[in-house]
């Protein structure tokens, strides 16, 4: 995988809950409201950060972290909506809390002032490519699409659909990270740049060490039978005295 400062890490096991898949769009409504409110603040922060970057040549660190958390959160909501992941996402954009996570720089980097000034214009070609891709994705992912039906019937998300949705999220993450000055690296449309499919992590499953098997006591070896002592040799009988001759 080629390197990109904005990388999507996917640790999904493809299993899906049919009940939450059926109501997935409705379950996202609280996130839609929070995304709208948080996004409105991010737009104000972007204007301030843009001015700071023009003056000192890099974004402000507090603005960088605030925007990075928003991008991580927006990615988890997109992953849940597009069935790329199964758990219900949190509302804070914290690291390491979701099987689909967007890794973005949290430390500001030096950026070209000229590119910063024209950032909104420079990002337009990538945005056009992204929305053309979304046209294909929306043929697959809505409630009448193949991915939704496959997850409902099988209880599993087909890997090809999951990978397609993950790549769309990766590309949009790189676009908004570039637009909001989180990185100066232009987004890459290649599906092999900035994405990592990893083994899923099983959470909340305590690992118990098996008790070692009891060591069997060694089988006692029968002692060999005692060798009987040979019978003692009988003493020779004393010879009898000869009888006296009869008297004449």
GROMACS elastic network, one bead per residue, 0.5 to 0.9 nm:
[ bonds ]
;  ai    aj funct       b0    kb
    1   192     6  0.59863   500
    1   193     6  0.59627   500
    1   194     6  0.72151   500
    1   195     6  0.74296   500
    1   196     6  0.75653   500
    2   192     6  0.69457   500
    2   193     6  0.50566   500
    2   194     6  0.67266   500
    2   195     6  0.87599   500
    3     6     6  0.85779   500
    3     7     6  0.80288   500
    3   193     6  0.63890   500
    3   194     6  0.60188   500
    3   195     6  0.88501   500
    4     7     6  0.61891   500
    4   174     6  0.88727   500
    4   185     6  0.77201   500
    4   187     6  0.85472   500
    4   188     6  0.83649   500
    4   193     6  0.65825   500
    4   194     6  0.50741   500
    4   195     6  0.86780   500
    5   103     6  0.77049   500
    5   104     6  0.64151   500
    5   105     6  0.65999   500
    5   174     6  0.86316   500
    5   183     6  0.72996   500
    5   185     6  0.73663   500
    5   194     6  0.75177   500
    6   102     6  0.69749   500
    6   103     6  0.55743   500
    6   105     6  0.71003   500
    6   170     6  0.80082   500
    6   173     6  0.73016   500
    6   174     6  0.58122   500
    6   177     6  0.75079   500
    6   183     6  0.78970   500
    6   185     6  0.86322   500
    6   187     6  0.85656   500
    6   194     6  0.62168   500
    6   195     6  0.86400   500
    7   101     6  0.83905   500
    7   102     6  0.58225   500
    7   103     6  0.51091   500
    7   104     6  0.68564   500
    7   170     6  0.68368   500
    7   173     6  0.83524   500
    7   174     6  0.79150   500
    7   193     6  0.80134   500
    7   195     6  0.52932   500
    7   196     6  0.72902   500
    8   100     6  0.70398   500
    8   101     6  0.57678   500
    8   103     6  0.60332   500
    8   104     6  0.88075   500
    8   166     6  0.77526   500
    8   167     6  0.82505   500
    8   169     6  0.78758   500
    8   170     6  0.55124   500
    8   173     6  0.81942   500
    8   194     6  0.61828   500
    8   196     6  0.61296   500
    8   197     6  0.84428   500
    9    99     6  0.76974   500
    9   100     6  0.57324   500
    9   101     6  0.52884   500
    9   102     6  0.63108   500
    9   103     6  0.72866   500
    9   170     6  0.89794   500
    9   194     6  0.85951   500
    9   195     6  0.60345   500
    9   197     6  0.61216   500
    9   198     6  0.70889   500
   10    84     6  0.88171   500
   10    85     6  0.86557   500
   10    99     6  0.58696   500
   10   101     6  0.66818   500
   10   102     6  0.88600   500
   10   166     6  0.76698   500
   10   195     6  0.77638   500
   10   196     6  0.60879   500
   10   198     6  0.59004   500
   10   199     6  0.82318   500
   10   200     6  0.79754   500
   11    85     6  0.87533   500
   11    98     6  0.84471   500
   11   100     6  0.62107   500
   11   101     6  0.85969   500
   11   196     6  0.86238   500
   11   197     6  0.62999   500
   11   198     6  0.50408   500
   11   199     6  0.55156   500
   11   201     6  0.66962   500
   12    15     6  0.79165   500
   12    84     6  0.78537   500
   12    85     6  0.62622   500
   12    86     6  0.80752   500
   12    99     6  0.56407   500
   12   100     6  0.71516   500
   12   197     6  0.81901   500
   12   198     6  0.78147   500
   12   199     6  0.73787   500
   12   200     6  0.52052   500
   12   201     6  0.81175   500
   13    16     6  0.88401   500
   13    85     6  0.85222   500
   13    99     6  0.89728   500
   13   156     6  0.87089   500
   13   157     6  0.88736   500
   13   199     6  0.77386   500
   13   200     6  0.56489   500
   13   201     6  0.86370   500
   14    84     6  0.80605   500
   14    85     6  0.74620   500
   14    86     6  0.80257   500
   14   155     6  0.86057   500
   14   156     6  0.53587   500
   14   157     6  0.50153   500
   14   158     6  0.71184   500
   14   159     6  0.70006   500
   14   162     6  0.77424   500
   15    85     6  0.84637   500
   15    86     6  0.71803   500
   15   151     6  0.82727   500
   15   154     6  0.89757   500
   15   155     6  0.60976   500
   15   157     6  0.63137   500
   16    19     6  0.87914   500
   16    20     6  0.80196   500
   16    21     6  0.70913   500
   16    83     6  0.80560   500
   16    85     6  0.78227   500
   16    86     6  0.55583   500
   16    87     6  0.87379   500
   16   151     6  0.63334   500
   16   152     6  0.80953   500
   16   154     6  0.85910   500
   16   155     6  0.50787   500
   16   156     6  0.50920   500
   16   157     6  0.65226   500
   17    20     6  0.55177   500
   17    21     6  0.60682   500
   17    22     6  0.86517   500
   17    86     6  0.70005   500
   17    87     6  0.89449   500
   17   151     6  0.80233   500
   17   152     6  0.80102   500
   17   155     6  0.61912   500
   17   156     6  0.80992   500
   18    22     6  0.61164   500
   18    23     6  0.88084   500
   18   151     6  0.67786   500
   18   152     6  0.51018   500
   18   153     6  0.78902   500
   18   154     6  0.85606   500
   18   155     6  0.58744   500
   18   156     6  0.87486   500
   19    22     6  0.52771   500
   19    23     6  0.66206   500
   19    24     6  0.83960   500
   19   152     6  0.82053   500
   20    23     6  0.51457   500
   20    24     6  0.53831   500
   20    27     6  0.77538   500
   20    86     6  0.82117   500
   20    88     6  0.89024   500
   21    25     6  0.82856   500
   21    83     6  0.74673   500
   21    86     6  0.83068   500
   21   148     6  0.71453   500
   21   151     6  0.71610   500
   21   152     6  0.67387   500
   22    25     6  0.81034   500
   22    26     6  0.89984   500
   22   143     6  0.83021   500
   22   148     6  0.80461   500
   22   152     6  0.71766   500
   23    26     6  0.54345   500
   23    27     6  0.60971   500
   23    28     6  0.88034   500
   24    27     6  0.51403   500
   24    28     6  0.64285   500
   24    80     6  0.77186   500
   24    81     6  0.63843   500
   24    82     6  0.87904   500
   24    83     6  0.82121   500
   25    28     6  0.52985   500
   25    29     6  0.71005   500
   25    81     6  0.64699   500
   25   143     6  0.86405   500
   26    29     6  0.55942   500
   26    30     6  0.86414   500
   27    30     6  0.71177   500
   27    31     6  0.82004   500
   27    81     6  0.87895   500
   27    88     6  0.84929   500
   28    31     6  0.52493   500
   28    32     6  0.62252   500
   28    33     6  0.89368   500
   28    77     6  0.74838   500
   28    80     6  0.79684   500
   28    81     6  0.68102   500
   28    88     6  0.88110   500
   29    33     6  0.64504   500
   29    34     6  0.87573   500
   30    33     6  0.53361   500
   30    34     6  0.63828   500
   30    35     6  0.86251   500
   31    34     6  0.50179   500
   31    35     6  0.58452   500
   31    36     6  0.84355   500
   31    74     6  0.88546   500
   31    77     6  0.68985   500
   31    89     6  0.87353   500
   31    90     6  0.89033   500
   31    91     6  0.74190   500
   32    35     6  0.50912   500
   32    36     6  0.62101   500
   32    37     6  0.87843   500
   32    77     6  0.84171   500
   33    36     6  0.52150   500
   33    37     6  0.64112   500
   33    38     6  0.86730   500
   34    37     6  0.51593   500
   34    38     6  0.59510   500
   34    39     6  0.81579   500
   34    91     6  0.77963   500
   35    38     6  0.51905   500
   35    39     6  0.56283   500
   35    40     6  0.83639   500
   35    70     6  0.83881   500
   35    73     6  0.84152   500
   35    74     6  0.70327   500
   35    77     6  0.87872   500
   36    39     6  0.51051   500
   36    40     6  0.61847   500
   36    41     6  0.89109   500
   37    40     6  0.52960   500
   37    41     6  0.67876   500
   37    42     6  0.89109   500
   38    41     6  0.53089   500
   38    42     6  0.63017   500
   38    43     6  0.88894   500
   38    70     6  0.73839   500
   39    43     6  0.62748   500
   39    44     6  0.88478   500
   39    70     6  0.76676   500
   40    43     6  0.53137   500
   40    44     6  0.68054   500
   40    45     6  0.89070   500
   41    44     6  0.52427   500
   41    45     6  0.62581   500
   41    46     6  0.86124   500
   42    46     6  0.59602   500
   42    47     6  0.87459   500
   42    63     6  0.87793   500
   42    66     6  0.79308   500
   42    67     6  0.64653   500
   42    70     6  0.78163   500
   42   180     6  0.86144   500
   43    46     6  0.50165   500
   43    47     6  0.65718   500
   43    48     6  0.89257   500
   43   180     6  0.85744   500
   44    47     6  0.53734   500
   44    48     6  0.65623   500
   44    49     6  0.86258   500
   45    48     6  0.51571   500
   45    49     6  0.58827   500
   45    50     6  0.83784   500
   45    63     6  0.65013   500
   45    66     6  0.85762   500
   45    67     6  0.80039   500
   45   180     6  0.89438   500
   46    50     6  0.58658   500
   46    51     6  0.85998   500
   46    63     6  0.78984   500
   46    67     6  0.82518   500
   46   179     6  0.88259   500
   46   180     6  0.59028   500
   46   181     6  0.78252   500
   47    50     6  0.50839   500
   47    51     6  0.64533   500
   47    52     6  0.87655   500
   47   180     6  0.89783   500
   48    51     6  0.52914   500
   48    52     6  0.63307   500
   48    53     6  0.87205   500
   48    63     6  0.85323   500
   49    53     6  0.60402   500
   49    54     6  0.85609   500
   49    58     6  0.87061   500
   49    59     6  0.56713   500
   49    60     6  0.63034   500
   49    63     6  0.65139   500
   49    64     6  0.82334   500
   49   180     6  0.82669   500
   49   181     6  0.77709   500
   50    53     6  0.51337   500
   50    54     6  0.62642   500
   50    55     6  0.87584   500
   50    58     6  0.88896   500
   50    59     6  0.71704   500
   50   116     6  0.71844   500
   50   117     6  0.77903   500
   50   180     6  0.81318   500
   50   181     6  0.74064   500
   51    54     6  0.51730   500
   51    55     6  0.63698   500
   51    56     6  0.88301   500
   51    59     6  0.86368   500
   51   117     6  0.89141   500
   52    55     6  0.51723   500
   52    56     6  0.60886   500
   52    57     6  0.75269   500
   52    58     6  0.71053   500
   52    59     6  0.60212   500
   52    60     6  0.66028   500
   53    56     6  0.54719   500
   53    60     6  0.73057   500
   53   110     6  0.85549   500
   53   111     6  0.75340   500
   53   112     6  0.88212   500
   53   113     6  0.70965   500
   53   116     6  0.72211   500
   53   117     6  0.89335   500
   53   181     6  0.82642   500
   54    57     6  0.55252   500
   54    58     6  0.73884   500
   54    59     6  0.84720   500
   54   111     6  0.88973   500
   54   112     6  0.85387   500
   54   113     6  0.54134   500
   54   114     6  0.82574   500
   54   116     6  0.67993   500
   54   117     6  0.70149   500
   55    58     6  0.80570   500
   55   113     6  0.82073   500
   56    59     6  0.78229   500
   56    60     6  0.89204   500
   56   110     6  0.88123   500
   56   113     6  0.88534   500
   57   109     6  0.86011   500
   57   110     6  0.57754   500
   57   111     6  0.56970   500
   57   112     6  0.67007   500
   57   113     6  0.60001   500
   57   116     6  0.87193   500
   58    61     6  0.88977   500
   58   108     6  0.62362   500
   58   109     6  0.58307   500
   58   111     6  0.55003   500
   58   112     6  0.82590   500
   58   113     6  0.83903   500
   58   181     6  0.84917   500
   59    62     6  0.87773   500
   59    63     6  0.71748   500
   59    64     6  0.65394   500
   59   108     6  0.56478   500
   59   109     6  0.72928   500
   59   110     6  0.78888   500
   59   111     6  0.82049   500
   59   181     6  0.68206   500
   59   182     6  0.76118   500
   60    63     6  0.54040   500
   60    64     6  0.60975   500
   60    65     6  0.88876   500
   60   108     6  0.67710   500
   61    65     6  0.63397   500
   61    66     6  0.86462   500
   61   106     6  0.76409   500
   61   107     6  0.64198   500
   61   108     6  0.58796   500
   62    65     6  0.53331   500
   62    66     6  0.61861   500
   62    67     6  0.86495   500
   63    66     6  0.50943   500
   63    67     6  0.60876   500
   63    68     6  0.84448   500
   63   182     6  0.89870   500
   64    67     6  0.53622   500
   64    68     6  0.60515   500
   64    69     6  0.86897   500
   64   105     6  0.81153   500
   64   106     6  0.59851   500
   64   107     6  0.69650   500
   64   108     6  0.63698   500
   64   180     6  0.87344   500
   64   181     6  0.79019   500
   64   182     6  0.60209   500
   65    68     6  0.50243   500
   65    69     6  0.61891   500
   65    70     6  0.86696   500
   65   105     6  0.83515   500
   65   106     6  0.52757   500
   65   107     6  0.75774   500
   65   108     6  0.87676   500
   65   182     6  0.86607   500
   66    69     6  0.53875   500
   66    70     6  0.64890   500
   66    71     6  0.89303   500
   66   106     6  0.88375   500
   67    70     6  0.50502   500
   67    71     6  0.62812   500
   67    72     6  0.87324   500
   67   106     6  0.88873   500
   67   177     6  0.83436   500
   67   180     6  0.73937   500
   67   181     6  0.89613   500
   67   182     6  0.73354   500
   68    71     6  0.51391   500
   68    72     6  0.62915   500
   68    73     6  0.86446   500
   68    93     6  0.84752   500
   68   103     6  0.85831   500
   68   104     6  0.61861   500
   68   105     6  0.72312   500
   68   106     6  0.64344   500
   68   177     6  0.77407   500
   68   182     6  0.69532   500
   69    72     6  0.51512   500
   69    73     6  0.61691   500
   69    74     6  0.86242   500
   69    92     6  0.72442   500
   69    94     6  0.67511   500
   69    95     6  0.84432   500
   69   104     6  0.87512   500
   69   106     6  0.88269   500
   70    73     6  0.50528   500
   70    74     6  0.60511   500
   70    75     6  0.85373   500
   70    92     6  0.79388   500
   70    93     6  0.62783   500
   71    74     6  0.51129   500
   71    75     6  0.61494   500
   71    76     6  0.87566   500
   71    93     6  0.76762   500
   71   102     6  0.74235   500
   71   104     6  0.81073   500
   71   173     6  0.67813   500
   71   176     6  0.76194   500
   71   177     6  0.73900   500
   72    75     6  0.52159   500
   72    76     6  0.64737   500
   72    77     6  0.89142   500
   72    92     6  0.87507   500
   72    93     6  0.51830   500
   72    94     6  0.74843   500
   72    95     6  0.78910   500
   72   101     6  0.64351   500
   72   102     6  0.52826   500
   72   103     6  0.73543   500
   72   104     6  0.78353   500
   72   173     6  0.83321   500
   73    76     6  0.52468   500
   73    77     6  0.64301   500
   73    78     6  0.87189   500
   73    89     6  0.82051   500
   73    90     6  0.78055   500
   73    91     6  0.67962   500
   73    92     6  0.64827   500
   73    94     6  0.76243   500
   73   101     6  0.85763   500
   73   102     6  0.85781   500
   74    77     6  0.51757   500
   74    78     6  0.62035   500
   74    79     6  0.86195   500
   74    93     6  0.78489   500
   74   173     6  0.86466   500
   75    78     6  0.50173   500
   75    79     6  0.60703   500
   75    80     6  0.86086   500
   75    93     6  0.88293   500
   75   100     6  0.77468   500
   75   101     6  0.70268   500
   75   102     6  0.65593   500
   75   169     6  0.64448   500
   75   170     6  0.82918   500
   75   172     6  0.86657   500
   75   173     6  0.70569   500
   76    80     6  0.61901   500
   76    81     6  0.85920   500
   76    85     6  0.82728   500
   76    88     6  0.88636   500
   76    89     6  0.61447   500
   76    90     6  0.82134   500
   76    93     6  0.78777   500
   76    98     6  0.70869   500
   76    99     6  0.85612   500
   76   100     6  0.63632   500
   76   101     6  0.66832   500
   76   102     6  0.81457   500
   77    80     6  0.51425   500
   77    81     6  0.61224   500
   77    82     6  0.85589   500
   77    88     6  0.85093   500
   77    89     6  0.65166   500
   77    90     6  0.86836   500
   78    81     6  0.50825   500
   78    82     6  0.59817   500
   78    83     6  0.83807   500
   78    84     6  0.81061   500
   78   165     6  0.89360   500
   78   169     6  0.69895   500
   79    82     6  0.53028   500
   79    83     6  0.60087   500
   79    85     6  0.55526   500
   79    86     6  0.83719   500
   79    89     6  0.89579   500
   79   100     6  0.68247   500
   79   165     6  0.75807   500
   79   166     6  0.72526   500
   79   169     6  0.72921   500
   80    83     6  0.51924   500
   80    84     6  0.60883   500
   80    85     6  0.53402   500
   80    86     6  0.63180   500
   80    87     6  0.72683   500
   80    88     6  0.68537   500
   80    89     6  0.71465   500
   81    84     6  0.76225   500
   81    85     6  0.84055   500
   81   141     6  0.89441   500
   82    85     6  0.78779   500
   82   141     6  0.61962   500
   82   142     6  0.80345   500
   82   147     6  0.86970   500
   82   148     6  0.88052   500
   82   162     6  0.84102   500
   82   165     6  0.65449   500
   82   166     6  0.87789   500
   83    86     6  0.65504   500
   83   141     6  0.79190   500
   83   147     6  0.78125   500
   83   148     6  0.77047   500
   83   151     6  0.83795   500
   83   157     6  0.74466   500
   83   161     6  0.89573   500
   83   162     6  0.72431   500
   83   165     6  0.79939   500
   84   100     6  0.77779   500
   84   157     6  0.77868   500
   84   161     6  0.81325   500
   84   162     6  0.51018   500
   84   163     6  0.77452   500
   84   164     6  0.88357   500
   84   165     6  0.61432   500
   84   166     6  0.63558   500
   85    88     6  0.85509   500
   85    98     6  0.84596   500
   85    99     6  0.67533   500
   85   100     6  0.66842   500
   85   157     6  0.88550   500
   85   162     6  0.82187   500
   86    89     6  0.88273   500
   86    99     6  0.85015   500
   87    98     6  0.75854   500
   87    99     6  0.81359   500
   88    98     6  0.88094   500
   89    93     6  0.87609   500
   89    97     6  0.82435   500
   89    98     6  0.68220   500
   90    93     6  0.69333   500
   90    94     6  0.82111   500
   90    97     6  0.79247   500
   90    98     6  0.82507   500
   91    94     6  0.84446   500
   93    97     6  0.82015   500
   94    97     6  0.63348   500
   94    98     6  0.86376   500
   95    98     6  0.77453   500
   95   101     6  0.74120   500
   95   102     6  0.87419   500
   95   103     6  0.84103   500
   96    99     6  0.77881   500
   96   100     6  0.89894   500
   96   101     6  0.72594   500
   97   100     6  0.87670   500
   97   101     6  0.80953   500
   98   101     6  0.61432   500
   99   200     6  0.73359   500
   99   201     6  0.79366   500
  100   166     6  0.82232   500
  102   169     6  0.86930   500
  102   170     6  0.74282   500
  102   173     6  0.71984   500
  104   173     6  0.87229   500
  104   174     6  0.86817   500
  104   177     6  0.75610   500
  104   182     6  0.74533   500
  104   183     6  0.80634   500
  105   108     6  0.72124   500
  105   109     6  0.85098   500
  105   177     6  0.89835   500
  105   182     6  0.65937   500
  105   183     6  0.69720   500
  106   182     6  0.76588   500
  107   182     6  0.85929   500
  108   111     6  0.88841   500
  108   181     6  0.87346   500
  108   182     6  0.70173   500
  108   183     6  0.77850   500
  109   182     6  0.81925   500
  109   183     6  0.71156   500
  109   184     6  0.77673   500
  110   184     6  0.80855   500
  111   114     6  0.87912   500
  111   115     6  0.77129   500
  111   116     6  0.70490   500
  111   181     6  0.84460   500
  111   183     6  0.80432   500
  111   184     6  0.58967   500
  112   115     6  0.53940   500
  112   116     6  0.61224   500
  112   117     6  0.87126   500
  112   184     6  0.78625   500
  113   117     6  0.60790   500
  113   118     6  0.87561   500
  114   117     6  0.51560   500
  114   118     6  0.65401   500
  114   119     6  0.84658   500
  115   118     6  0.52521   500
  115   119     6  0.56479   500
  115   122     6  0.76935   500
  115   184     6  0.84300   500
  116   120     6  0.83977   500
  116   181     6  0.76053   500
  116   184     6  0.83382   500
  117   120     6  0.80455   500
  118   121     6  0.54350   500
  118   122     6  0.61106   500
  118   123     6  0.87611   500
  119   122     6  0.50896   500
  119   123     6  0.62011   500
  119   124     6  0.89610   500
  119   178     6  0.79647   500
  119   179     6  0.62804   500
  119   180     6  0.86672   500
  119   181     6  0.82664   500
  120   123     6  0.55443   500
  120   124     6  0.69180   500
  120   179     6  0.64529   500
  121   124     6  0.56124   500
  121   125     6  0.84536   500
  122   125     6  0.70575   500
  122   126     6  0.83282   500
  122   179     6  0.87409   500
  122   186     6  0.89909   500
  123   126     6  0.55939   500
  123   127     6  0.63706   500
  123   128     6  0.89783   500
  123   175     6  0.70849   500
  123   176     6  0.88512   500
  123   178     6  0.75523   500
  123   179     6  0.65257   500
  123   186     6  0.80107   500
  123   187     6  0.85263   500
  124   128     6  0.62525   500
  124   129     6  0.87733   500
  125   128     6  0.52162   500
  125   129     6  0.64665   500
  125   130     6  0.87220   500
  126   129     6  0.51617   500
  126   130     6  0.61292   500
  126   131     6  0.87457   500
  126   171     6  0.87661   500
  126   172     6  0.89631   500
  126   175     6  0.68690   500
  126   186     6  0.86118   500
  126   187     6  0.69891   500
  126   188     6  0.82528   500
  126   189     6  0.78091   500
  127   131     6  0.62309   500
  127   132     6  0.85999   500
  127   172     6  0.81502   500
  127   175     6  0.71108   500
  128   131     6  0.53675   500
  128   132     6  0.62753   500
  128   133     6  0.86863   500
  129   132     6  0.51869   500
  129   133     6  0.62898   500
  129   134     6  0.87299   500
  129   189     6  0.79000   500
  130   133     6  0.50825   500
  130   134     6  0.62382   500
  130   135     6  0.88424   500
  130   168     6  0.74703   500
  130   171     6  0.70689   500
  130   172     6  0.68323   500
  130   175     6  0.85747   500
  130   189     6  0.82108   500
  131   135     6  0.63213   500
  131   136     6  0.89339   500
  132   135     6  0.52263   500
  132   136     6  0.70409   500
  133   136     6  0.53838   500
  133   137     6  0.64032   500
  133   138     6  0.88490   500
  133   168     6  0.73550   500
  134   138     6  0.60021   500
  134   139     6  0.86300   500
  134   168     6  0.73396   500
  135   138     6  0.53963   500
  135   139     6  0.67885   500
  136   139     6  0.53810   500
  136   140     6  0.69944   500
  137   140     6  0.51942   500
  137   141     6  0.60949   500
  137   142     6  0.85822   500
  137   161     6  0.89663   500
  137   164     6  0.76995   500
  137   165     6  0.71876   500
  137   168     6  0.81529   500
  138   141     6  0.52318   500
  138   142     6  0.59048   500
  138   145     6  0.77847   500
  139   142     6  0.68564   500
  139   144     6  0.83946   500
  139   145     6  0.60844   500
  139   146     6  0.82135   500
  140   143     6  0.88283   500
  140   144     6  0.80480   500
  140   146     6  0.53807   500
  140   147     6  0.59460   500
  140   148     6  0.80504   500
  140   161     6  0.77762   500
  141   144     6  0.75734   500
  141   146     6  0.66540   500
  141   147     6  0.54593   500
  141   148     6  0.62079   500
  141   161     6  0.83563   500
  141   165     6  0.84287   500
  142   145     6  0.50010   500
  142   146     6  0.81983   500
  142   147     6  0.79344   500
  142   148     6  0.68435   500
  143   146     6  0.83492   500
  143   147     6  0.83939   500
  143   148     6  0.57473   500
  143   149     6  0.76099   500
  144   147     6  0.86352   500
  144   148     6  0.69878   500
  144   149     6  0.72986   500
  145   148     6  0.57117   500
  145   149     6  0.65924   500
  145   150     6  0.87659   500
  146   149     6  0.52461   500
  146   150     6  0.59316   500
  146   151     6  0.85131   500
  146   161     6  0.85828   500
  147   150     6  0.51205   500
  147   151     6  0.61218   500
  147   152     6  0.85617   500
  147   157     6  0.67850   500
  147   158     6  0.71780   500
  147   161     6  0.63400   500
  147   162     6  0.82926   500
  148   151     6  0.52645   500
  148   152     6  0.61928   500
  148   153     6  0.86987   500
  148   157     6  0.82767   500
  149   152     6  0.50283   500
  149   153     6  0.60707   500
  149   154     6  0.83987   500
  150   153     6  0.52682   500
  150   154     6  0.58213   500
  150   155     6  0.74441   500
  150   156     6  0.71037   500
  150   157     6  0.65775   500
  150   158     6  0.71205   500
  151   154     6  0.54433   500
  151   157     6  0.50701   500
  151   158     6  0.76153   500
  152   155     6  0.55772   500
  152   156     6  0.77719   500
  152   157     6  0.88317   500
  153   156     6  0.80802   500
  154   157     6  0.77915   500
  156   159     6  0.88130   500
  157   160     6  0.85107   500
  157   161     6  0.71304   500
  157   162     6  0.64161   500
  158   161     6  0.55195   500
  158   162     6  0.62567   500
  158   163     6  0.87289   500
  159   163     6  0.60188   500
  159   164     6  0.85060   500
  160   163     6  0.51963   500
  160   164     6  0.61662   500
  160   165     6  0.87157   500
  161   164     6  0.50694   500
  161   165     6  0.62609   500
  161   166     6  0.85735   500
  162   165     6  0.52762   500
  162   166     6  0.61389   500
  162   167     6  0.87099   500
  163   167     6  0.61530   500
  163   168     6  0.86783   500
  163   197     6  0.87361   500
  164   167     6  0.52782   500
  164   168     6  0.64449   500
  164   169     6  0.88420   500
  164   191     6  0.87252   500
  165   168     6  0.51605   500
  165   169     6  0.63454   500
  165   170     6  0.86684   500
  166   169     6  0.51051   500
  166   170     6  0.61426   500
  166   171     6  0.86982   500
  166   195     6  0.81855   500
  167   171     6  0.61452   500
  167   172     6  0.85956   500
  167   189     6  0.89721   500
  167   190     6  0.88700   500
  167   191     6  0.60132   500
  167   192     6  0.86672   500
  167   194     6  0.89343   500
  167   195     6  0.72609   500
  168   171     6  0.52110   500
  168   172     6  0.62209   500
  168   173     6  0.84597   500
  168   191     6  0.86960   500
  169   172     6  0.52197   500
  169   173     6  0.59589   500
  169   174     6  0.86148   500
  170   173     6  0.50600   500
  170   174     6  0.62811   500
  170   175     6  0.86986   500
  170   191     6  0.86116   500
  170   194     6  0.70565   500
  170   195     6  0.67513   500
  171   174     6  0.51596   500
  171   175     6  0.62340   500
  171   176     6  0.87979   500
  171   187     6  0.67129   500
  171   188     6  0.69653   500
  171   189     6  0.64675   500
  171   190     6  0.86542   500
  171   191     6  0.83668   500
  171   194     6  0.84479   500
  172   176     6  0.61959   500
  172   177     6  0.83818   500
  172   187     6  0.84022   500
  173   176     6  0.54027   500
  173   177     6  0.59885   500
  173   178     6  0.85279   500
  173   187     6  0.85392   500
  174   177     6  0.50563   500
  174   178     6  0.61038   500
  174   179     6  0.85317   500
  174   183     6  0.84935   500
  174   185     6  0.84497   500
  174   186     6  0.75574   500
  174   187     6  0.50025   500
  174   188     6  0.75461   500
  174   194     6  0.85472   500
  175   178     6  0.52207   500
  175   179     6  0.61072   500
  175   180     6  0.86115   500
  175   186     6  0.75290   500
  175   187     6  0.54782   500
  175   188     6  0.86175   500
  176   180     6  0.58271   500
  176   181     6  0.82984   500
  176   182     6  0.82803   500
  176   187     6  0.88772   500
  177   180     6  0.53247   500
  177   181     6  0.61664   500
  177   183     6  0.58947   500
  177   184     6  0.84368   500
  177   185     6  0.88494   500
  177   187     6  0.85103   500
  178   181     6  0.52393   500
  178   182     6  0.59846   500
  178   183     6  0.52237   500
  178   184     6  0.59271   500
  178   185     6  0.65918   500
  178   186     6  0.62972   500
  178   187     6  0.70007   500
  179   182     6  0.76507   500
  179   183     6  0.83115   500
  179   184     6  0.88057   500
  180   183     6  0.79324   500
  181   184     6  0.65137   500
  183   186     6  0.80456   500
  185   188     6  0.88182   500
  188   191     6  0.81748   500
  188   193     6  0.67013   500
  188   194     6  0.79924   500
  189   192     6  0.86617   500
  189   193     6  0.78351   500
  190   193     6  0.56913   500
  190   194     6  0.86186   500
  191   194     6  0.78680   500
  191   195     6  0.74971   500
  192   195     6  0.64568   500
  192   196     6  0.85998   500
  193   196     6  0.87303   500
  197   200     6  0.89530   500
  198   201     6  0.88906   500
  202   205     6  0.66624   500
  203   206     6  0.84323   500
  208   211     6  0.89716   500
  209   212     6  0.87922   500
  210   213     6  0.85951   500
  211   214     6  0.85775   500
  212   215     6  0.85267   500
  213   216     6  0.88523   500
  215   218     6  0.88385   500
  216   219     6  0.85004   500
  217   220     6  0.86310   500
  218   221     6  0.87016   500
  220   223     6  0.88101   500
  221   224     6  0.89505   500
  222   225     6  0.85827   500
  223   226     6  0.83676   500
  224   227     6  0.85826   500
  225   228     6  0.87808   500
  226   229     6  0.89512   500
  227   230     6  0.88742   500
  228   231     6  0.85694   500
  229   232     6  0.84150   500
  230   233     6  0.86249   500
  231   234     6  0.86686   500
  232   235     6  0.89500   500
  234   237     6  0.85943   500
  235   238     6  0.88798   500
  236   239     6  0.87794   500
  237   240     6  0.87310   500
  239   242     6  0.89352   500
  240   243     6  0.87996   500
  241   244     6  0.89794   500
  242   245     6  0.89598   500
  243   246     6  0.88651   500
  244   247     6  0.87986   500
  245   248     6  0.89910   500
